[in-house]
Amino acid sequence: MENEERVALGVTAMIFGIISLATMCFIVISVFFGILAIIFGILSIIFEKKNKLKITGLVLGLISITITIVLFLVLEVWDLNIFMVPKWYI
């Protein structure tokens, strides 16, 4: 791989990690982008030597997937909906 492609893997992992964090309310989309961030982060670790964005993308993907799954489990246990209006508000 050329140098530009190697830097692109780390940048792509970081961008997918940020998108995954931004879409945590949409569970499927967040997990999808989190998995992509992890995949590109791992590929970046394998092929790149001096780029620090690879670790950032990998960590953002892992954090996003973890928070999304915890959010999903909490909402399911409490039988809540993110977009519901509380009874006291009506």
Secondary structure per residue as TSV (DSSP state, phi and psi in degrees):
chain	resnum	aa	ss	phi	psi
A	1	M	-	360.0	147.4
A	2	E	-	-82.7	169.5
A	3	N	H	-63.3	-38.4
A	4	E	H	-64.6	-37.9
A	5	E	H	-68.0	-33.9
A	6	R	H	-68.6	-41.0
A	7	V	H	-68.3	-33.6
A	8	A	H	-64.6	-31.8
A	9	L	H	-64.4	-44.9
A	10	G	H	-66.2	-41.5
A	11	V	H	-65.8	-41.6
A	12	T	H	-63.5	-41.2
A	13	A	H	-62.2	-42.2
A	14	M	H	-67.5	-41.5
A	15	I	H	-64.6	-44.1
A	16	F	H	-64.3	-34.8
A	17	G	H	-65.7	-40.7
A	18	I	H	-66.9	-42.9
A	19	I	H	-63.1	-38.8
A	20	S	H	-64.1	-39.7
A	21	L	H	-67.0	-37.4
A	22	A	H	-72.3	-22.6
A	23	T	T	-109.4	33.1
A	24	M	T	-66.1	-22.9
A	25	C	T	-72.1	-22.1
A	26	F	S	-103.9	97.4
A	27	I	H	-59.8	-48.0
A	28	V	H	-65.4	-43.2
A	29	I	H	-65.8	-42.7
A	30	S	H	-64.4	-44.3
A	31	V	H	-66.5	-38.9
A	32	F	H	-59.6	-50.4
A	33	F	H	-69.2	-31.2
A	34	G	H	-64.8	-41.2
A	35	I	H	-65.3	-41.1
A	36	L	H	-62.0	-40.1
A	37	A	H	-63.4	-40.1
A	38	I	H	-66.9	-43.1
A	39	I	H	-62.0	-48.8
A	40	F	H	-68.0	-31.4
A	41	G	H	-65.3	-41.7
A	42	I	H	-67.0	-44.0
A	43	L	H	-60.7	-37.6
A	44	S	H	-66.7	-38.9
A	45	I	H	-64.2	-38.0
A	46	I	H	-69.7	-44.5
A	47	F	H	-97.3	-19.4
A	48	E	-	-105.9	151.8
A	49	K	S	-112.7	-42.2
A	50	K	S	-113.8	9.0
A	51	N	-	-92.4	126.3
A	52	K	S	-88.8	-9.2
A	53	L	H	-69.5	-22.0
A	54	K	H	-63.1	-42.5
A	55	I	H	-68.8	-39.2
A	56	T	H	-61.0	-47.4
A	57	G	H	-63.4	-41.8
A	58	L	H	-63.7	-45.8
A	59	V	H	-66.9	-41.9
A	60	L	H	-61.8	-40.7
A	61	G	H	-63.6	-44.5
A	62	L	H	-65.1	-43.7
A	63	I	H	-63.8	-43.1
A	64	S	H	-64.1	-44.8
A	65	I	H	-64.2	-41.2
A	66	T	H	-62.8	-48.5
A	67	I	H	-65.2	-39.0
A	68	T	H	-64.3	-43.3
A	69	I	H	-67.1	-41.2
A	70	V	H	-63.2	-43.0
A	71	L	H	-60.9	-44.0
A	72	F	H	-62.0	-45.0
A	73	L	H	-65.4	-41.1
A	74	V	H	-64.0	-43.6
A	75	L	H	-66.6	-35.3
A	76	E	H	-71.5	-39.4
A	77	V	H	-67.3	-42.2
A	78	W	T	-84.6	-0.8
A	79	D	T	53.2	49.7
A	80	L	-	-110.6	160.7
A	81	N	-	-122.1	139.3
A	82	I	T	-61.3	-34.7
A	83	F	T	-99.9	12.3
A	84	M	-	-80.0	152.4
A	85	V	-	-97.2	127.4
A	86	P	-	-63.4	151.5
A	87	K	G	-64.1	-33.0
A	88	W	G	-70.9	-16.9
A	89	Y	G	-80.9	-23.6
A	90	I	-	-78.7	360.0
